[in-house]
Amino acid sequence: MITIPIEEFNIPLDQDKDVLKSWNWFMSLFSDEDWQKRKEAIEQRITVEIKGGAPFSESLDKGTLLVINDDQIGWFLYLVEMFLKAALQV
């Protein structure tokens, strides 16, 4: 899957202890198998739905904002996981 390097955004790249603690708590509610299935479904959706071009080159009413509506908590946990993993790679 193609990702935009997090370094291109002005985001502090450290693992916030409270974010990590909260993410771990939420992950305790899912089995590893369930989380992997949800994550794979999310990645399949964004692989299919993301269009080429510069990020945010279209207005929000044209679909630039991406949210997985049928699993919103999974979507937000996925974003947190990607952020936490990016912080570890720096």
Phi and psi in radians as a Rosetta constraint file:
Dihedral C 1 N 2 CA 2 C 2 CIRCULARHARMONIC -1.454 0.35
Dihedral N 2 CA 2 C 2 N 3 CIRCULARHARMONIC 2.337 0.35
Dihedral C 2 N 3 CA 3 C 3 CIRCULARHARMONIC -2.232 0.35
Dihedral N 3 CA 3 C 3 N 4 CIRCULARHARMONIC 2.703 0.35
Dihedral C 3 N 4 CA 4 C 4 CIRCULARHARMONIC -1.487 0.35
Dihedral N 4 CA 4 C 4 N 5 CIRCULARHARMONIC 2.183 0.35
Dihedral C 4 N 5 CA 5 C 5 CIRCULARHARMONIC -1.009 0.35
Dihedral N 5 CA 5 C 5 N 6 CIRCULARHARMONIC 2.285 0.35
Dihedral C 5 N 6 CA 6 C 6 CIRCULARHARMONIC -1.115 0.35
Dihedral N 6 CA 6 C 6 N 7 CIRCULARHARMONIC -0.381 0.35
Dihedral C 6 N 7 CA 7 C 7 CIRCULARHARMONIC -1.091 0.35
Dihedral N 7 CA 7 C 7 N 8 CIRCULARHARMONIC -0.349 0.35
Dihedral C 7 N 8 CA 8 C 8 CIRCULARHARMONIC -1.292 0.35
Dihedral N 8 CA 8 C 8 N 9 CIRCULARHARMONIC -0.164 0.35
Dihedral C 8 N 9 CA 9 C 9 CIRCULARHARMONIC -1.909 0.35
Dihedral N 9 CA 9 C 9 N 10 CIRCULARHARMONIC 2.661 0.35
Dihedral C 9 N 10 CA 10 C 10 CIRCULARHARMONIC -1.513 0.35
Dihedral N 10 CA 10 C 10 N 11 CIRCULARHARMONIC 1.250 0.35
Dihedral C 10 N 11 CA 11 C 11 CIRCULARHARMONIC -2.134 0.35
Dihedral N 11 CA 11 C 11 N 12 CIRCULARHARMONIC 2.252 0.35
Dihedral C 11 N 12 CA 12 C 12 CIRCULARHARMONIC -1.115 0.35
Dihedral N 12 CA 12 C 12 N 13 CIRCULARHARMONIC 2.236 0.35
Dihedral C 12 N 13 CA 13 C 13 CIRCULARHARMONIC -1.750 0.35
Dihedral N 13 CA 13 C 13 N 14 CIRCULARHARMONIC 1.163 0.35
Dihedral C 13 N 14 CA 14 C 14 CIRCULARHARMONIC -2.315 0.35
Dihedral N 14 CA 14 C 14 N 15 CIRCULARHARMONIC 2.660 0.35
Dihedral C 14 N 15 CA 15 C 15 CIRCULARHARMONIC -1.431 0.35
Dihedral N 15 CA 15 C 15 N 16 CIRCULARHARMONIC 1.827 0.35
Dihedral C 15 N 16 CA 16 C 16 CIRCULARHARMONIC -1.109 0.35
Dihedral N 16 CA 16 C 16 N 17 CIRCULARHARMONIC 2.200 0.35
Dihedral C 16 N 17 CA 17 C 17 CIRCULARHARMONIC -1.054 0.35
Dihedral N 17 CA 17 C 17 N 18 CIRCULARHARMONIC -0.664 0.35
Dihedral C 17 N 18 CA 18 C 18 CIRCULARHARMONIC -1.216 0.35
Dihedral N 18 CA 18 C 18 N 19 CIRCULARHARMONIC -0.679 0.35
Dihedral C 18 N 19 CA 19 C 19 CIRCULARHARMONIC -1.120 0.35
Dihedral N 19 CA 19 C 19 N 20 CIRCULARHARMONIC -0.801 0.35
Dihedral C 19 N 20 CA 20 C 20 CIRCULARHARMONIC -1.095 0.35
Dihedral N 20 CA 20 C 20 N 21 CIRCULARHARMONIC -0.743 0.35
Dihedral C 20 N 21 CA 21 C 21 CIRCULARHARMONIC -1.098 0.35
Dihedral N 21 CA 21 C 21 N 22 CIRCULARHARMONIC -0.764 0.35
Dihedral C 21 N 22 CA 22 C 22 CIRCULARHARMONIC -1.141 0.35
Dihedral N 22 CA 22 C 22 N 23 CIRCULARHARMONIC -0.756 0.35
Dihedral C 22 N 23 CA 23 C 23 CIRCULARHARMONIC -1.084 0.35
Dihedral N 23 CA 23 C 23 N 24 CIRCULARHARMONIC -0.755 0.35
Dihedral C 23 N 24 CA 24 C 24 CIRCULARHARMONIC -1.072 0.35
Dihedral N 24 CA 24 C 24 N 25 CIRCULARHARMONIC -0.674 0.35
Dihedral C 24 N 25 CA 25 C 25 CIRCULARHARMONIC -1.116 0.35
Dihedral N 25 CA 25 C 25 N 26 CIRCULARHARMONIC -0.830 0.35
Dihedral C 25 N 26 CA 26 C 26 CIRCULARHARMONIC -1.062 0.35
Dihedral N 26 CA 26 C 26 N 27 CIRCULARHARMONIC -0.717 0.35
Dihedral C 26 N 27 CA 27 C 27 CIRCULARHARMONIC -1.124 0.35
Dihedral N 27 CA 27 C 27 N 28 CIRCULARHARMONIC -0.452 0.35
Dihedral C 27 N 28 CA 28 C 28 CIRCULARHARMONIC -1.192 0.35
Dihedral N 28 CA 28 C 28 N 29 CIRCULARHARMONIC -0.271 0.35
Dihedral C 28 N 29 CA 29 C 29 CIRCULARHARMONIC -1.455 0.35
Dihedral N 29 CA 29 C 29 N 30 CIRCULARHARMONIC -0.247 0.35
Dihedral C 29 N 30 CA 30 C 30 CIRCULARHARMONIC -2.001 0.35
Dihedral N 30 CA 30 C 30 N 31 CIRCULARHARMONIC 2.545 0.35
Dihedral C 30 N 31 CA 31 C 31 CIRCULARHARMONIC -1.299 0.35
Dihedral N 31 CA 31 C 31 N 32 CIRCULARHARMONIC 2.763 0.35
Dihedral C 31 N 32 CA 32 C 32 CIRCULARHARMONIC -1.012 0.35
Dihedral N 32 CA 32 C 32 N 33 CIRCULARHARMONIC -0.697 0.35
Dihedral C 32 N 33 CA 33 C 33 CIRCULARHARMONIC -1.122 0.35
Dihedral N 33 CA 33 C 33 N 34 CIRCULARHARMONIC -0.783 0.35
Dihedral C 33 N 34 CA 34 C 34 CIRCULARHARMONIC -1.089 0.35
Dihedral N 34 CA 34 C 34 N 35 CIRCULARHARMONIC -0.777 0.35
Dihedral C 34 N 35 CA 35 C 35 CIRCULARHARMONIC -1.123 0.35
Dihedral N 35 CA 35 C 35 N 36 CIRCULARHARMONIC -0.716 0.35
Dihedral C 35 N 36 CA 36 C 36 CIRCULARHARMONIC -1.081 0.35
Dihedral N 36 CA 36 C 36 N 37 CIRCULARHARMONIC -0.726 0.35
Dihedral C 36 N 37 CA 37 C 37 CIRCULARHARMONIC -1.102 0.35
Dihedral N 37 CA 37 C 37 N 38 CIRCULARHARMONIC -0.785 0.35
Dihedral C 37 N 38 CA 38 C 38 CIRCULARHARMONIC -1.115 0.35
Dihedral N 38 CA 38 C 38 N 39 CIRCULARHARMONIC -0.756 0.35
Dihedral C 38 N 39 CA 39 C 39 CIRCULARHARMONIC -1.104 0.35
Dihedral N 39 CA 39 C 39 N 40 CIRCULARHARMONIC -0.761 0.35
Dihedral C 39 N 40 CA 40 C 40 CIRCULARHARMONIC -1.096 0.35
Dihedral N 40 CA 40 C 40 N 41 CIRCULARHARMONIC -0.696 0.35
Dihedral C 40 N 41 CA 41 C 41 CIRCULARHARMONIC -1.116 0.35
Dihedral N 41 CA 41 C 41 N 42 CIRCULARHARMONIC -0.727 0.35
Dihedral C 41 N 42 CA 42 C 42 CIRCULARHARMONIC -1.121 0.35
Dihedral N 42 CA 42 C 42 N 43 CIRCULARHARMONIC -0.816 0.35
Dihedral C 42 N 43 CA 43 C 43 CIRCULARHARMONIC -1.112 0.35
Dihedral N 43 CA 43 C 43 N 44 CIRCULARHARMONIC -0.618 0.35
Dihedral C 43 N 44 CA 44 C 44 CIRCULARHARMONIC -1.116 0.35
Dihedral N 44 CA 44 C 44 N 45 CIRCULARHARMONIC -0.766 0.35
Dihedral C 44 N 45 CA 45 C 45 CIRCULARHARMONIC -1.093 0.35
Dihedral N 45 CA 45 C 45 N 46 CIRCULARHARMONIC -0.820 0.35
Dihedral C 45 N 46 CA 46 C 46 CIRCULARHARMONIC -1.297 0.35
Dihedral N 46 CA 46 C 46 N 47 CIRCULARHARMONIC -0.451 0.35
Dihedral C 46 N 47 CA 47 C 47 CIRCULARHARMONIC -1.157 0.35
Dihedral N 47 CA 47 C 47 N 48 CIRCULARHARMONIC -0.667 0.35
Dihedral C 47 N 48 CA 48 C 48 CIRCULARHARMONIC -1.390 0.35
Dihedral N 48 CA 48 C 48 N 49 CIRCULARHARMONIC -0.654 0.35
Dihedral C 48 N 49 CA 49 C 49 CIRCULARHARMONIC -1.541 0.35
Dihedral N 49 CA 49 C 49 N 50 CIRCULARHARMONIC -0.441 0.35
Dihedral C 49 N 50 CA 50 C 50 CIRCULARHARMONIC -1.262 0.35
Dihedral N 50 CA 50 C 50 N 51 CIRCULARHARMONIC 2.316 0.35
Dihedral C 50 N 51 CA 51 C 51 CIRCULARHARMONIC -1.680 0.35
Dihedral N 51 CA 51 C 51 N 52 CIRCULARHARMONIC 2.759 0.35
Dihedral C 51 N 52 CA 52 C 52 CIRCULARHARMONIC -1.252 0.35
Dihedral N 52 CA 52 C 52 N 53 CIRCULARHARMONIC 2.901 0.35
Dihedral C 52 N 53 CA 53 C 53 CIRCULARHARMONIC 2.028 0.35
Dihedral N 53 CA 53 C 53 N 54 CIRCULARHARMONIC 2.976 0.35
Dihedral C 53 N 54 CA 54 C 54 CIRCULARHARMONIC -1.136 0.35
Dihedral N 54 CA 54 C 54 N 55 CIRCULARHARMONIC 2.483 0.35
Dihedral C 54 N 55 CA 55 C 55 CIRCULARHARMONIC -1.001 0.35
Dihedral N 55 CA 55 C 55 N 56 CIRCULARHARMONIC 2.413 0.35
Dihedral C 55 N 56 CA 56 C 56 CIRCULARHARMONIC 1.068 0.35
Dihedral N 56 CA 56 C 56 N 57 CIRCULARHARMONIC 0.507 0.35
Dihedral C 56 N 57 CA 57 C 57 CIRCULARHARMONIC -1.401 0.35
Dihedral N 57 CA 57 C 57 N 58 CIRCULARHARMONIC -0.220 0.35
Dihedral C 57 N 58 CA 58 C 58 CIRCULARHARMONIC -1.968 0.35
Dihedral N 58 CA 58 C 58 N 59 CIRCULARHARMONIC 2.727 0.35
Dihedral C 58 N 59 CA 59 C 59 CIRCULARHARMONIC -1.241 0.35
Dihedral N 59 CA 59 C 59 N 60 CIRCULARHARMONIC 2.784 0.35
Dihedral C 59 N 60 CA 60 C 60 CIRCULARHARMONIC -1.043 0.35
Dihedral N 60 CA 60 C 60 N 61 CIRCULARHARMONIC -0.568 0.35
Dihedral C 60 N 61 CA 61 C 61 CIRCULARHARMONIC -1.242 0.35
Dihedral N 61 CA 61 C 61 N 62 CIRCULARHARMONIC -0.153 0.35
Dihedral C 61 N 62 CA 62 C 62 CIRCULARHARMONIC -1.685 0.35
Dihedral N 62 CA 62 C 62 N 63 CIRCULARHARMONIC 0.070 0.35
Dihedral C 62 N 63 CA 63 C 63 CIRCULARHARMONIC 1.782 0.35
Dihedral N 63 CA 63 C 63 N 64 CIRCULARHARMONIC 0.277 0.35
Dihedral C 63 N 64 CA 64 C 64 CIRCULARHARMONIC -1.149 0.35
Dihedral N 64 CA 64 C 64 N 65 CIRCULARHARMONIC -0.677 0.35
Dihedral C 64 N 65 CA 65 C 65 CIRCULARHARMONIC -1.245 0.35
Dihedral N 65 CA 65 C 65 N 66 CIRCULARHARMONIC 2.179 0.35
Dihedral C 65 N 66 CA 66 C 66 CIRCULARHARMONIC -2.025 0.35
Dihedral N 66 CA 66 C 66 N 67 CIRCULARHARMONIC 2.109 0.35
Dihedral C 66 N 67 CA 67 C 67 CIRCULARHARMONIC -2.386 0.35
Dihedral N 67 CA 67 C 67 N 68 CIRCULARHARMONIC 2.393 0.35
Dihedral C 67 N 68 CA 68 C 68 CIRCULARHARMONIC -1.548 0.35
Dihedral N 68 CA 68 C 68 N 69 CIRCULARHARMONIC 1.722 0.35
Dihedral C 68 N 69 CA 69 C 69 CIRCULARHARMONIC -1.238 0.35
Dihedral N 69 CA 69 C 69 N 70 CIRCULARHARMONIC -0.511 0.35
Dihedral C 69 N 70 CA 70 C 70 CIRCULARHARMONIC -1.414 0.35
Dihedral N 70 CA 70 C 70 N 71 CIRCULARHARMONIC -0.099 0.35
Dihedral C 70 N 71 CA 71 C 71 CIRCULARHARMONIC -2.632 0.35
Dihedral N 71 CA 71 C 71 N 72 CIRCULARHARMONIC 1.168 0.35
Dihedral C 71 N 72 CA 72 C 72 CIRCULARHARMONIC -1.098 0.35
Dihedral N 72 CA 72 C 72 N 73 CIRCULARHARMONIC -0.736 0.35
Dihedral C 72 N 73 CA 73 C 73 CIRCULARHARMONIC -1.135 0.35
Dihedral N 73 CA 73 C 73 N 74 CIRCULARHARMONIC -0.676 0.35
Dihedral C 73 N 74 CA 74 C 74 CIRCULARHARMONIC -1.082 0.35
Dihedral N 74 CA 74 C 74 N 75 CIRCULARHARMONIC -0.716 0.35
Dihedral C 74 N 75 CA 75 C 75 CIRCULARHARMONIC -1.079 0.35
Dihedral N 75 CA 75 C 75 N 76 CIRCULARHARMONIC -0.830 0.35
Dihedral C 75 N 76 CA 76 C 76 CIRCULARHARMONIC -1.210 0.35
Dihedral N 76 CA 76 C 76 N 77 CIRCULARHARMONIC -0.631 0.35
Dihedral C 76 N 77 CA 77 C 77 CIRCULARHARMONIC -1.165 0.35
Dihedral N 77 CA 77 C 77 N 78 CIRCULARHARMONIC -0.623 0.35
Dihedral C 77 N 78 CA 78 C 78 CIRCULARHARMONIC -1.071 0.35
Dihedral N 78 CA 78 C 78 N 79 CIRCULARHARMONIC -0.791 0.35
Dihedral C 78 N 79 CA 79 C 79 CIRCULARHARMONIC -1.069 0.35
Dihedral N 79 CA 79 C 79 N 80 CIRCULARHARMONIC -0.738 0.35
Dihedral C 79 N 80 CA 80 C 80 CIRCULARHARMONIC -1.106 0.35
Dihedral N 80 CA 80 C 80 N 81 CIRCULARHARMONIC -0.763 0.35
Dihedral C 80 N 81 CA 81 C 81 CIRCULARHARMONIC -1.060 0.35
Dihedral N 81 CA 81 C 81 N 82 CIRCULARHARMONIC -0.750 0.35
Dihedral C 81 N 82 CA 82 C 82 CIRCULARHARMONIC -1.103 0.35
Dihedral N 82 CA 82 C 82 N 83 CIRCULARHARMONIC -0.688 0.35
Dihedral C 82 N 83 CA 83 C 83 CIRCULARHARMONIC -1.123 0.35
Dihedral N 83 CA 83 C 83 N 84 CIRCULARHARMONIC -0.803 0.35
Dihedral C 83 N 84 CA 84 C 84 CIRCULARHARMONIC -1.102 0.35
Dihedral N 84 CA 84 C 84 N 85 CIRCULARHARMONIC -0.694 0.35
Dihedral C 84 N 85 CA 85 C 85 CIRCULARHARMONIC -1.170 0.35
Dihedral N 85 CA 85 C 85 N 86 CIRCULARHARMONIC -0.681 0.35
Dihedral C 85 N 86 CA 86 C 86 CIRCULARHARMONIC -1.119 0.35
Dihedral N 86 CA 86 C 86 N 87 CIRCULARHARMONIC -0.658 0.35
Dihedral C 86 N 87 CA 87 C 87 CIRCULARHARMONIC -1.132 0.35
Dihedral N 87 CA 87 C 87 N 88 CIRCULARHARMONIC -0.580 0.35
Dihedral C 87 N 88 CA 88 C 88 CIRCULARHARMONIC -1.265 0.35
Dihedral N 88 CA 88 C 88 N 89 CIRCULARHARMONIC -0.489 0.35
Dihedral C 88 N 89 CA 89 C 89 CIRCULARHARMONIC -1.435 0.35
Dihedral N 89 CA 89 C 89 N 90 CIRCULARHARMONIC -0.194 0.35
